[in-house]
């Protein structure tokens, strides 16, 4: 019985840690925007909040599921196309989580 309990607890711990690491993060997306996409100010985007509020959550989801997310990122911020071409898959996912979380019908971010 003791071994069974240890096995179950170990499995639960591995699943909890693994799922946390594998998930994307809106905070990381926010940091990516602040660090790499400052050039979007040239396109009239004062900050990441303005970038995120270009669509509501449903629209962002639709863009992601249709495969047009990067095209939309590039159309919102043409000055950042060079930086966006260098984005890794995890960066795209994190930036998507950021824009989804802080979409026009979402939360209000505290970013610059």
Phi and psi restraints in degrees (range 20) as a CNS / XPLOR table:
assign (resid 1 and name C) (resid 2 and name N)
       (resid 2 and name CA) (resid 2 and name C) 1.0 -63.0 20.0 2
assign (resid 2 and name N) (resid 2 and name CA)
       (resid 2 and name C) (resid 3 and name N) 1.0 -41.4 20.0 2
assign (resid 2 and name C) (resid 3 and name N)
       (resid 3 and name CA) (resid 3 and name C) 1.0 -65.9 20.0 2
assign (resid 3 and name N) (resid 3 and name CA)
       (resid 3 and name C) (resid 4 and name N) 1.0 -38.5 20.0 2
assign (resid 3 and name C) (resid 4 and name N)
       (resid 4 and name CA) (resid 4 and name C) 1.0 -63.2 20.0 2
assign (resid 4 and name N) (resid 4 and name CA)
       (resid 4 and name C) (resid 5 and name N) 1.0 -43.5 20.0 2
assign (resid 4 and name C) (resid 5 and name N)
       (resid 5 and name CA) (resid 5 and name C) 1.0 -62.8 20.0 2
assign (resid 5 and name N) (resid 5 and name CA)
       (resid 5 and name C) (resid 6 and name N) 1.0 -43.2 20.0 2
assign (resid 5 and name C) (resid 6 and name N)
       (resid 6 and name CA) (resid 6 and name C) 1.0 -62.3 20.0 2
assign (resid 6 and name N) (resid 6 and name CA)
       (resid 6 and name C) (resid 7 and name N) 1.0 -42.0 20.0 2
assign (resid 6 and name C) (resid 7 and name N)
       (resid 7 and name CA) (resid 7 and name C) 1.0 -63.7 20.0 2
assign (resid 7 and name N) (resid 7 and name CA)
       (resid 7 and name C) (resid 8 and name N) 1.0 -43.9 20.0 2
assign (resid 7 and name C) (resid 8 and name N)
       (resid 8 and name CA) (resid 8 and name C) 1.0 -64.3 20.0 2
assign (resid 8 and name N) (resid 8 and name CA)
       (resid 8 and name C) (resid 9 and name N) 1.0 -44.8 20.0 2
assign (resid 8 and name C) (resid 9 and name N)
       (resid 9 and name CA) (resid 9 and name C) 1.0 -64.7 20.0 2
assign (resid 9 and name N) (resid 9 and name CA)
       (resid 9 and name C) (resid 10 and name N) 1.0 -40.9 20.0 2
assign (resid 9 and name C) (resid 10 and name N)
       (resid 10 and name CA) (resid 10 and name C) 1.0 -64.2 20.0 2
assign (resid 10 and name N) (resid 10 and name CA)
       (resid 10 and name C) (resid 11 and name N) 1.0 -41.6 20.0 2
assign (resid 10 and name C) (resid 11 and name N)
       (resid 11 and name CA) (resid 11 and name C) 1.0 -63.1 20.0 2
assign (resid 11 and name N) (resid 11 and name CA)
       (resid 11 and name C) (resid 12 and name N) 1.0 -42.7 20.0 2
assign (resid 11 and name C) (resid 12 and name N)
       (resid 12 and name CA) (resid 12 and name C) 1.0 -62.9 20.0 2
assign (resid 12 and name N) (resid 12 and name CA)
       (resid 12 and name C) (resid 13 and name N) 1.0 -41.2 20.0 2
assign (resid 12 and name C) (resid 13 and name N)
       (resid 13 and name CA) (resid 13 and name C) 1.0 -64.3 20.0 2
assign (resid 13 and name N) (resid 13 and name CA)
       (resid 13 and name C) (resid 14 and name N) 1.0 -44.3 20.0 2
assign (resid 13 and name C) (resid 14 and name N)
       (resid 14 and name CA) (resid 14 and name C) 1.0 -62.5 20.0 2
assign (resid 14 and name N) (resid 14 and name CA)
       (resid 14 and name C) (resid 15 and name N) 1.0 -43.4 20.0 2
assign (resid 14 and name C) (resid 15 and name N)
       (resid 15 and name CA) (resid 15 and name C) 1.0 -63.5 20.0 2
assign (resid 15 and name N) (resid 15 and name CA)
       (resid 15 and name C) (resid 16 and name N) 1.0 -41.7 20.0 2
assign (resid 15 and name C) (resid 16 and name N)
       (resid 16 and name CA) (resid 16 and name C) 1.0 -65.1 20.0 2
assign (resid 16 and name N) (resid 16 and name CA)
       (resid 16 and name C) (resid 17 and name N) 1.0 -46.2 20.0 2
assign (resid 16 and name C) (resid 17 and name N)
       (resid 17 and name CA) (resid 17 and name C) 1.0 -68.7 20.0 2
assign (resid 17 and name N) (resid 17 and name CA)
       (resid 17 and name C) (resid 18 and name N) 1.0 -43.5 20.0 2
assign (resid 17 and name C) (resid 18 and name N)
       (resid 18 and name CA) (resid 18 and name C) 1.0 -63.1 20.0 2
assign (resid 18 and name N) (resid 18 and name CA)
       (resid 18 and name C) (resid 19 and name N) 1.0 -41.8 20.0 2
assign (resid 18 and name C) (resid 19 and name N)
       (resid 19 and name CA) (resid 19 and name C) 1.0 -70.5 20.0 2
assign (resid 19 and name N) (resid 19 and name CA)
       (resid 19 and name C) (resid 20 and name N) 1.0 -31.8 20.0 2
assign (resid 19 and name C) (resid 20 and name N)
       (resid 20 and name CA) (resid 20 and name C) 1.0 -68.0 20.0 2
assign (resid 20 and name N) (resid 20 and name CA)
       (resid 20 and name C) (resid 21 and name N) 1.0 -42.9 20.0 2
assign (resid 20 and name C) (resid 21 and name N)
       (resid 21 and name CA) (resid 21 and name C) 1.0 -68.3 20.0 2
assign (resid 21 and name N) (resid 21 and name CA)
       (resid 21 and name C) (resid 22 and name N) 1.0 -38.5 20.0 2
assign (resid 21 and name C) (resid 22 and name N)
       (resid 22 and name CA) (resid 22 and name C) 1.0 -75.6 20.0 2
assign (resid 22 and name N) (resid 22 and name CA)
       (resid 22 and name C) (resid 23 and name N) 1.0 -20.5 20.0 2
assign (resid 22 and name C) (resid 23 and name N)
       (resid 23 and name CA) (resid 23 and name C) 1.0 -77.9 20.0 2
assign (resid 23 and name N) (resid 23 and name CA)
       (resid 23 and name C) (resid 24 and name N) 1.0 152.1 20.0 2
assign (resid 23 and name C) (resid 24 and name N)
       (resid 24 and name CA) (resid 24 and name C) 1.0 -79.2 20.0 2
assign (resid 24 and name N) (resid 24 and name CA)
       (resid 24 and name C) (resid 25 and name N) 1.0 172.3 20.0 2
assign (resid 24 and name C) (resid 25 and name N)
       (resid 25 and name CA) (resid 25 and name C) 1.0 -143.4 20.0 2
assign (resid 25 and name N) (resid 25 and name CA)
       (resid 25 and name C) (resid 26 and name N) 1.0 123.2 20.0 2
assign (resid 25 and name C) (resid 26 and name N)
       (resid 26 and name CA) (resid 26 and name C) 1.0 -63.9 20.0 2
assign (resid 26 and name N) (resid 26 and name CA)
       (resid 26 and name C) (resid 27 and name N) 1.0 -34.5 20.0 2
assign (resid 26 and name C) (resid 27 and name N)
       (resid 27 and name CA) (resid 27 and name C) 1.0 -63.0 20.0 2
assign (resid 27 and name N) (resid 27 and name CA)
       (resid 27 and name C) (resid 28 and name N) 1.0 -40.9 20.0 2
assign (resid 27 and name C) (resid 28 and name N)
       (resid 28 and name CA) (resid 28 and name C) 1.0 -67.0 20.0 2
assign (resid 28 and name N) (resid 28 and name CA)
       (resid 28 and name C) (resid 29 and name N) 1.0 -36.0 20.0 2
assign (resid 28 and name C) (resid 29 and name N)
       (resid 29 and name CA) (resid 29 and name C) 1.0 -64.7 20.0 2
assign (resid 29 and name N) (resid 29 and name CA)
       (resid 29 and name C) (resid 30 and name N) 1.0 -39.1 20.0 2
assign (resid 29 and name C) (resid 30 and name N)
       (resid 30 and name CA) (resid 30 and name C) 1.0 -64.1 20.0 2
assign (resid 30 and name N) (resid 30 and name CA)
       (resid 30 and name C) (resid 31 and name N) 1.0 -44.4 20.0 2
assign (resid 30 and name C) (resid 31 and name N)
       (resid 31 and name CA) (resid 31 and name C) 1.0 -63.5 20.0 2
assign (resid 31 and name N) (resid 31 and name CA)
       (resid 31 and name C) (resid 32 and name N) 1.0 -39.6 20.0 2
assign (resid 31 and name C) (resid 32 and name N)
       (resid 32 and name CA) (resid 32 and name C) 1.0 -61.5 20.0 2
assign (resid 32 and name N) (resid 32 and name CA)
       (resid 32 and name C) (resid 33 and name N) 1.0 -46.1 20.0 2
assign (resid 32 and name C) (resid 33 and name N)
       (resid 33 and name CA) (resid 33 and name C) 1.0 -59.1 20.0 2
assign (resid 33 and name N) (resid 33 and name CA)
       (resid 33 and name C) (resid 34 and name N) 1.0 -48.4 20.0 2
assign (resid 33 and name C) (resid 34 and name N)
       (resid 34 and name CA) (resid 34 and name C) 1.0 -62.8 20.0 2
assign (resid 34 and name N) (resid 34 and name CA)
       (resid 34 and name C) (resid 35 and name N) 1.0 -36.5 20.0 2
assign (resid 34 and name C) (resid 35 and name N)
       (resid 35 and name CA) (resid 35 and name C) 1.0 -83.8 20.0 2
assign (resid 35 and name N) (resid 35 and name CA)
       (resid 35 and name C) (resid 36 and name N) 1.0 -43.8 20.0 2
assign (resid 35 and name C) (resid 36 and name N)
       (resid 36 and name CA) (resid 36 and name C) 1.0 -104.2 20.0 2
assign (resid 36 and name N) (resid 36 and name CA)
       (resid 36 and name C) (resid 37 and name N) 1.0 -25.0 20.0 2
assign (resid 36 and name C) (resid 37 and name N)
       (resid 37 and name CA) (resid 37 and name C) 1.0 -111.9 20.0 2
assign (resid 37 and name N) (resid 37 and name CA)
       (resid 37 and name C) (resid 38 and name N) 1.0 31.0 20.0 2
assign (resid 37 and name C) (resid 38 and name N)
       (resid 38 and name CA) (resid 38 and name C) 1.0 -61.6 20.0 2
assign (resid 38 and name N) (resid 38 and name CA)
       (resid 38 and name C) (resid 39 and name N) 1.0 -26.0 20.0 2
assign (resid 38 and name C) (resid 39 and name N)
       (resid 39 and name CA) (resid 39 and name C) 1.0 -62.2 20.0 2
assign (resid 39 and name N) (resid 39 and name CA)
       (resid 39 and name C) (resid 40 and name N) 1.0 -15.7 20.0 2
assign (resid 39 and name C) (resid 40 and name N)
       (resid 40 and name CA) (resid 40 and name C) 1.0 -65.1 20.0 2
assign (resid 40 and name N) (resid 40 and name CA)
       (resid 40 and name C) (resid 41 and name N) 1.0 -15.4 20.0 2
assign (resid 40 and name C) (resid 41 and name N)
       (resid 41 and name CA) (resid 41 and name C) 1.0 -61.8 20.0 2
assign (resid 41 and name N) (resid 41 and name CA)
       (resid 41 and name C) (resid 42 and name N) 1.0 -28.5 20.0 2
assign (resid 41 and name C) (resid 42 and name N)
       (resid 42 and name CA) (resid 42 and name C) 1.0 -64.5 20.0 2
assign (resid 42 and name N) (resid 42 and name CA)
       (resid 42 and name C) (resid 43 and name N) 1.0 -23.8 20.0 2
assign (resid 42 and name C) (resid 43 and name N)
       (resid 43 and name CA) (resid 43 and name C) 1.0 -95.6 20.0 2
assign (resid 43 and name N) (resid 43 and name CA)
       (resid 43 and name C) (resid 44 and name N) 1.0 13.0 20.0 2
assign (resid 43 and name C) (resid 44 and name N)
       (resid 44 and name CA) (resid 44 and name C) 1.0 86.8 20.0 2
assign (resid 44 and name N) (resid 44 and name CA)
       (resid 44 and name C) (resid 45 and name N) 1.0 9.1 20.0 2
assign (resid 44 and name C) (resid 45 and name N)
       (resid 45 and name CA) (resid 45 and name C) 1.0 -92.0 20.0 2
assign (resid 45 and name N) (resid 45 and name CA)
       (resid 45 and name C) (resid 46 and name N) 1.0 105.7 20.0 2
assign (resid 45 and name C) (resid 46 and name N)
       (resid 46 and name CA) (resid 46 and name C) 1.0 -62.3 20.0 2
assign (resid 46 and name N) (resid 46 and name CA)
       (resid 46 and name C) (resid 47 and name N) 1.0 -36.7 20.0 2
assign (resid 46 and name C) (resid 47 and name N)
       (resid 47 and name CA) (resid 47 and name C) 1.0 -161.1 20.0 2
assign (resid 47 and name N) (resid 47 and name CA)
       (resid 47 and name C) (resid 48 and name N) 1.0 -177.3 20.0 2
assign (resid 47 and name C) (resid 48 and name N)
       (resid 48 and name CA) (resid 48 and name C) 1.0 -63.7 20.0 2
assign (resid 48 and name N) (resid 48 and name CA)
       (resid 48 and name C) (resid 49 and name N) 1.0 -29.7 20.0 2
assign (resid 48 and name C) (resid 49 and name N)
       (resid 49 and name CA) (resid 49 and name C) 1.0 -63.4 20.0 2
assign (resid 49 and name N) (resid 49 and name CA)
       (resid 49 and name C) (resid 50 and name N) 1.0 -41.6 20.0 2
assign (resid 49 and name C) (resid 50 and name N)
       (resid 50 and name CA) (resid 50 and name C) 1.0 -65.2 20.0 2
assign (resid 50 and name N) (resid 50 and name CA)
       (resid 50 and name C) (resid 51 and name N) 1.0 -40.8 20.0 2
assign (resid 50 and name C) (resid 51 and name N)
       (resid 51 and name CA) (resid 51 and name C) 1.0 -58.5 20.0 2
assign (resid 51 and name N) (resid 51 and name CA)
       (resid 51 and name C) (resid 52 and name N) 1.0 -47.7 20.0 2
assign (resid 51 and name C) (resid 52 and name N)
       (resid 52 and name CA) (resid 52 and name C) 1.0 -68.4 20.0 2
assign (resid 52 and name N) (resid 52 and name CA)
       (resid 52 and name C) (resid 53 and name N) 1.0 -33.7 20.0 2
assign (resid 52 and name C) (resid 53 and name N)
       (resid 53 and name CA) (resid 53 and name C) 1.0 -83.2 20.0 2
assign (resid 53 and name N) (resid 53 and name CA)
       (resid 53 and name C) (resid 54 and name N) 1.0 8.8 20.0 2
assign (resid 53 and name C) (resid 54 and name N)
       (resid 54 and name CA) (resid 54 and name C) 1.0 -65.3 20.0 2
assign (resid 54 and name N) (resid 54 and name CA)
       (resid 54 and name C) (resid 55 and name N) 1.0 -22.0 20.0 2
assign (resid 54 and name C) (resid 55 and name N)
       (resid 55 and name CA) (resid 55 and name C) 1.0 -140.4 20.0 2
assign (resid 55 and name N) (resid 55 and name CA)
       (resid 55 and name C) (resid 56 and name N) 1.0 163.1 20.0 2
assign (resid 55 and name C) (resid 56 and name N)
       (resid 56 and name CA) (resid 56 and name C) 1.0 -89.2 20.0 2
assign (resid 56 and name N) (resid 56 and name CA)
       (resid 56 and name C) (resid 57 and name N) 1.0 175.0 20.0 2
assign (resid 56 and name C) (resid 57 and name N)
       (resid 57 and name CA) (resid 57 and name C) 1.0 -60.0 20.0 2
assign (resid 57 and name N) (resid 57 and name CA)
       (resid 57 and name C) (resid 58 and name N) 1.0 -41.6 20.0 2
assign (resid 57 and name C) (resid 58 and name N)
       (resid 58 and name CA) (resid 58 and name C) 1.0 -63.0 20.0 2
assign (resid 58 and name N) (resid 58 and name CA)
       (resid 58 and name C) (resid 59 and name N) 1.0 -40.2 20.0 2
assign (resid 58 and name C) (resid 59 and name N)
       (resid 59 and name CA) (resid 59 and name C) 1.0 -65.3 20.0 2
assign (resid 59 and name N) (resid 59 and name CA)
       (resid 59 and name C) (resid 60 and name N) 1.0 -43.5 20.0 2
assign (resid 59 and name C) (resid 60 and name N)
       (resid 60 and name CA) (resid 60 and name C) 1.0 -60.9 20.0 2
assign (resid 60 and name N) (resid 60 and name CA)
       (resid 60 and name C) (resid 61 and name N) 1.0 -42.7 20.0 2
assign (resid 60 and name C) (resid 61 and name N)
       (resid 61 and name CA) (resid 61 and name C) 1.0 -60.9 20.0 2
assign (resid 61 and name N) (resid 61 and name CA)
       (resid 61 and name C) (resid 62 and name N) 1.0 -43.1 20.0 2
assign (resid 61 and name C) (resid 62 and name N)
       (resid 62 and name CA) (resid 62 and name C) 1.0 -62.6 20.0 2
assign (resid 62 and name N) (resid 62 and name CA)
       (resid 62 and name C) (resid 63 and name N) 1.0 -41.6 20.0 2
assign (resid 62 and name C) (resid 63 and name N)
       (resid 63 and name CA) (resid 63 and name C) 1.0 -63.5 20.0 2
assign (resid 63 and name N) (resid 63 and name CA)
       (resid 63 and name C) (resid 64 and name N) 1.0 -40.5 20.0 2
assign (resid 63 and name C) (resid 64 and name N)
       (resid 64 and name CA) (resid 64 and name C) 1.0 -66.9 20.0 2
assign (resid 64 and name N) (resid 64 and name CA)
       (resid 64 and name C) (resid 65 and name N) 1.0 -46.0 20.0 2
assign (resid 64 and name C) (resid 65 and name N)
       (resid 65 and name CA) (resid 65 and name C) 1.0 -69.2 20.0 2
assign (resid 65 and name N) (resid 65 and name CA)
       (resid 65 and name C) (resid 66 and name N) 1.0 -27.5 20.0 2
assign (resid 65 and name C) (resid 66 and name N)
       (resid 66 and name CA) (resid 66 and name C) 1.0 -86.2 20.0 2
assign (resid 66 and name N) (resid 66 and name CA)
       (resid 66 and name C) (resid 67 and name N) 1.0 -6.0 20.0 2
assign (resid 66 and name C) (resid 67 and name N)
       (resid 67 and name CA) (resid 67 and name C) 1.0 81.4 20.0 2
assign (resid 67 and name N) (resid 67 and name CA)
       (resid 67 and name C) (resid 68 and name N) 1.0 15.0 20.0 2
assign (resid 67 and name C) (resid 68 and name N)
       (resid 68 and name CA) (resid 68 and name C) 1.0 -106.9 20.0 2
assign (resid 68 and name N) (resid 68 and name CA)
       (resid 68 and name C) (resid 69 and name N) 1.0 15.6 20.0 2
assign (resid 68 and name C) (resid 69 and name N)
       (resid 69 and name CA) (resid 69 and name C) 1.0 -62.4 20.0 2
assign (resid 69 and name N) (resid 69 and name CA)
       (resid 69 and name C) (resid 70 and name N) 1.0 -49.6 20.0 2
assign (resid 69 and name C) (resid 70 and name N)
       (resid 70 and name CA) (resid 70 and name C) 1.0 -64.4 20.0 2
assign (resid 70 and name N) (resid 70 and name CA)
       (resid 70 and name C) (resid 71 and name N) 1.0 -37.3 20.0 2
assign (resid 70 and name C) (resid 71 and name N)
       (resid 71 and name CA) (resid 71 and name C) 1.0 -60.8 20.0 2
assign (resid 71 and name N) (resid 71 and name CA)
       (resid 71 and name C) (resid 72 and name N) 1.0 -39.8 20.0 2
assign (resid 71 and name C) (resid 72 and name N)
       (resid 72 and name CA) (resid 72 and name C) 1.0 -69.4 20.0 2
assign (resid 72 and name N) (resid 72 and name CA)
       (resid 72 and name C) (resid 73 and name N) 1.0 -42.2 20.0 2
assign (resid 72 and name C) (resid 73 and name N)
       (resid 73 and name CA) (resid 73 and name C) 1.0 -54.7 20.0 2
assign (resid 73 and name N) (resid 73 and name CA)
       (resid 73 and name C) (resid 74 and name N) 1.0 -45.4 20.0 2
assign (resid 73 and name C) (resid 74 and name N)
       (resid 74 and name CA) (resid 74 and name C) 1.0 -68.7 20.0 2
assign (resid 74 and name N) (resid 74 and name CA)
       (resid 74 and name C) (resid 75 and name N) 1.0 -34.0 20.0 2
assign (resid 74 and name C) (resid 75 and name N)
       (resid 75 and name CA) (resid 75 and name C) 1.0 -74.5 20.0 2
assign (resid 75 and name N) (resid 75 and name CA)
       (resid 75 and name C) (resid 76 and name N) 1.0 -30.7 20.0 2
assign (resid 75 and name C) (resid 76 and name N)
       (resid 76 and name CA) (resid 76 and name C) 1.0 -73.0 20.0 2
assign (resid 76 and name N) (resid 76 and name CA)
       (resid 76 and name C) (resid 77 and name N) 1.0 -37.2 20.0 2
assign (resid 76 and name C) (resid 77 and name N)
       (resid 77 and name CA) (resid 77 and name C) 1.0 -131.6 20.0 2
assign (resid 77 and name N) (resid 77 and name CA)
       (resid 77 and name C) (resid 78 and name N) 1.0 77.5 20.0 2
assign (resid 77 and name C) (resid 78 and name N)
       (resid 78 and name CA) (resid 78 and name C) 1.0 -60.9 20.0 2
assign (resid 78 and name N) (resid 78 and name CA)
       (resid 78 and name C) (resid 79 and name N) 1.0 -28.1 20.0 2
assign (resid 78 and name C) (resid 79 and name N)
       (resid 79 and name CA) (resid 79 and name C) 1.0 -68.8 20.0 2
assign (resid 79 and name N) (resid 79 and name CA)
       (resid 79 and name C) (resid 80 and name N) 1.0 -19.9 20.0 2
assign (resid 79 and name C) (resid 80 and name N)
       (resid 80 and name CA) (resid 80 and name C) 1.0 -97.7 20.0 2
assign (resid 80 and name N) (resid 80 and name CA)
       (resid 80 and name C) (resid 81 and name N) 1.0 10.3 20.0 2
assign (resid 80 and name C) (resid 81 and name N)
       (resid 81 and name CA) (resid 81 and name C) 1.0 -58.8 20.0 2
assign (resid 81 and name N) (resid 81 and name CA)
       (resid 81 and name C) (resid 82 and name N) 1.0 -42.3 20.0 2
assign (resid 81 and name C) (resid 82 and name N)
       (resid 82 and name CA) (resid 82 and name C) 1.0 -58.3 20.0 2
assign (resid 82 and name N) (resid 82 and name CA)
       (resid 82 and name C) (resid 83 and name N) 1.0 -46.0 20.0 2
assign (resid 82 and name C) (resid 83 and name N)
       (resid 83 and name CA) (resid 83 and name C) 1.0 -66.5 20.0 2
assign (resid 83 and name N) (resid 83 and name CA)
       (resid 83 and name C) (resid 84 and name N) 1.0 -38.5 20.0 2
assign (resid 83 and name C) (resid 84 and name N)
       (resid 84 and name CA) (resid 84 and name C) 1.0 -68.1 20.0 2
assign (resid 84 and name N) (resid 84 and name CA)
       (resid 84 and name C) (resid 85 and name N) 1.0 -30.9 20.0 2
assign (resid 84 and name C) (resid 85 and name N)
       (resid 85 and name CA) (resid 85 and name C) 1.0 -65.4 20.0 2
assign (resid 85 and name N) (resid 85 and name CA)
       (resid 85 and name C) (resid 86 and name N) 1.0 -25.1 20.0 2
assign (resid 85 and name C) (resid 86 and name N)
       (resid 86 and name CA) (resid 86 and name C) 1.0 -90.2 20.0 2
assign (resid 86 and name N) (resid 86 and name CA)
       (resid 86 and name C) (resid 87 and name N) 1.0 -0.2 20.0 2
assign (resid 86 and name C) (resid 87 and name N)
       (resid 87 and name CA) (resid 87 and name C) 1.0 -66.4 20.0 2
assign (resid 87 and name N) (resid 87 and name CA)
       (resid 87 and name C) (resid 88 and name N) 1.0 138.5 20.0 2
assign (resid 87 and name C) (resid 88 and name N)
       (resid 88 and name CA) (resid 88 and name C) 1.0 -85.3 20.0 2
assign (resid 88 and name N) (resid 88 and name CA)
       (resid 88 and name C) (resid 89 and name N) 1.0 165.1 20.0 2
assign (resid 88 and name C) (resid 89 and name N)
       (resid 89 and name CA) (resid 89 and name C) 1.0 -58.0 20.0 2
assign (resid 89 and name N) (resid 89 and name CA)
       (resid 89 and name C) (resid 90 and name N) 1.0 -40.1 20.0 2
assign (resid 89 and name C) (resid 90 and name N)
       (resid 90 and name CA) (resid 90 and name C) 1.0 -66.2 20.0 2
assign (resid 90 and name N) (resid 90 and name CA)
       (resid 90 and name C) (resid 91 and name N) 1.0 -34.1 20.0 2
assign (resid 90 and name C) (resid 91 and name N)
       (resid 91 and name CA) (resid 91 and name C) 1.0 -66.3 20.0 2
assign (resid 91 and name N) (resid 91 and name CA)
       (resid 91 and name C) (resid 92 and name N) 1.0 -40.9 20.0 2
assign (resid 91 and name C) (resid 92 and name N)
       (resid 92 and name CA) (resid 92 and name C) 1.0 -63.1 20.0 2
assign (resid 92 and name N) (resid 92 and name CA)
       (resid 92 and name C) (resid 93 and name N) 1.0 -44.3 20.0 2
assign (resid 92 and name C) (resid 93 and name N)
       (resid 93 and name CA) (resid 93 and name C) 1.0 -64.0 20.0 2
assign (resid 93 and name N) (resid 93 and name CA)
       (resid 93 and name C) (resid 94 and name N) 1.0 -43.2 20.0 2
assign (resid 93 and name C) (resid 94 and name N)
       (resid 94 and name CA) (resid 94 and name C) 1.0 -66.1 20.0 2
assign (resid 94 and name N) (resid 94 and name CA)
       (resid 94 and name C) (resid 95 and name N) 1.0 -41.1 20.0 2
assign (resid 94 and name C) (resid 95 and name N)
       (resid 95 and name CA) (resid 95 and name C) 1.0 -66.0 20.0 2
assign (resid 95 and name N) (resid 95 and name CA)
       (resid 95 and name C) (resid 96 and name N) 1.0 -38.3 20.0 2
assign (resid 95 and name C) (resid 96 and name N)
       (resid 96 and name CA) (resid 96 and name C) 1.0 -61.0 20.0 2
assign (resid 96 and name N) (resid 96 and name CA)
       (resid 96 and name C) (resid 97 and name N) 1.0 -44.8 20.0 2
assign (resid 96 and name C) (resid 97 and name N)
       (resid 97 and name CA) (resid 97 and name C) 1.0 -60.6 20.0 2
assign (resid 97 and name N) (resid 97 and name CA)
       (resid 97 and name C) (resid 98 and name N) 1.0 -37.5 20.0 2
assign (resid 97 and name C) (resid 98 and name N)
       (resid 98 and name CA) (resid 98 and name C) 1.0 -63.9 20.0 2
assign (resid 98 and name N) (resid 98 and name CA)
       (resid 98 and name C) (resid 99 and name N) 1.0 -50.2 20.0 2
assign (resid 98 and name C) (resid 99 and name N)
       (resid 99 and name CA) (resid 99 and name C) 1.0 -68.9 20.0 2
assign (resid 99 and name N) (resid 99 and name CA)
       (resid 99 and name C) (resid 100 and name N) 1.0 -32.6 20.0 2
assign (resid 99 and name C) (resid 100 and name N)
       (resid 100 and name CA) (resid 100 and name C) 1.0 -68.2 20.0 2
assign (resid 100 and name N) (resid 100 and name CA)
       (resid 100 and name C) (resid 101 and name N) 1.0 -45.1 20.0 2
assign (resid 100 and name C) (resid 101 and name N)
       (resid 101 and name CA) (resid 101 and name C) 1.0 -64.0 20.0 2
assign (resid 101 and name N) (resid 101 and name CA)
       (resid 101 and name C) (resid 102 and name N) 1.0 -39.2 20.0 2
assign (resid 101 and name C) (resid 102 and name N)
       (resid 102 and name CA) (resid 102 and name C) 1.0 -107.9 20.0 2
assign (resid 102 and name N) (resid 102 and name CA)
       (resid 102 and name C) (resid 103 and name N) 1.0 28.0 20.0 2
assign (resid 102 and name C) (resid 103 and name N)
       (resid 103 and name CA) (resid 103 and name C) 1.0 -61.9 20.0 2
assign (resid 103 and name N) (resid 103 and name CA)
       (resid 103 and name C) (resid 104 and name N) 1.0 174.2 20.0 2
assign (resid 103 and name C) (resid 104 and name N)
       (resid 104 and name CA) (resid 104 and name C) 1.0 -59.2 20.0 2
assign (resid 104 and name N) (resid 104 and name CA)
       (resid 104 and name C) (resid 105 and name N) 1.0 -26.7 20.0 2
assign (resid 104 and name C) (resid 105 and name N)
       (resid 105 and name CA) (resid 105 and name C) 1.0 -107.3 20.0 2
assign (resid 105 and name N) (resid 105 and name CA)
       (resid 105 and name C) (resid 106 and name N) 1.0 18.5 20.0 2
assign (resid 105 and name C) (resid 106 and name N)
       (resid 106 and name CA) (resid 106 and name C) 1.0 -107.6 20.0 2
assign (resid 106 and name N) (resid 106 and name CA)
       (resid 106 and name C) (resid 107 and name N) 1.0 -154.1 20.0 2
assign (resid 106 and name C) (resid 107 and name N)
       (resid 107 and name CA) (resid 107 and name C) 1.0 -75.9 20.0 2
assign (resid 107 and name N) (resid 107 and name CA)
       (resid 107 and name C) (resid 108 and name N) 1.0 166.6 20.0 2
assign (resid 107 and name C) (resid 108 and name N)
       (resid 108 and name CA) (resid 108 and name C) 1.0 -102.3 20.0 2
assign (resid 108 and name N) (resid 108 and name CA)
       (resid 108 and name C) (resid 109 and name N) 1.0 118.6 20.0 2
assign (resid 108 and name C) (resid 109 and name N)
       (resid 109 and name CA) (resid 109 and name C) 1.0 -78.6 20.0 2
assign (resid 109 and name N) (resid 109 and name CA)
       (resid 109 and name C) (resid 110 and name N) 1.0 162.1 20.0 2
assign (resid 109 and name C) (resid 110 and name N)
       (resid 110 and name CA) (resid 110 and name C) 1.0 -116.8 20.0 2
assign (resid 110 and name N) (resid 110 and name CA)
       (resid 110 and name C) (resid 111 and name N) 1.0 64.4 20.0 2
assign (resid 110 and name C) (resid 111 and name N)
       (resid 111 and name CA) (resid 111 and name C) 1.0 -123.4 20.0 2
assign (resid 111 and name N) (resid 111 and name CA)
       (resid 111 and name C) (resid 112 and name N) 1.0 161.6 20.0 2
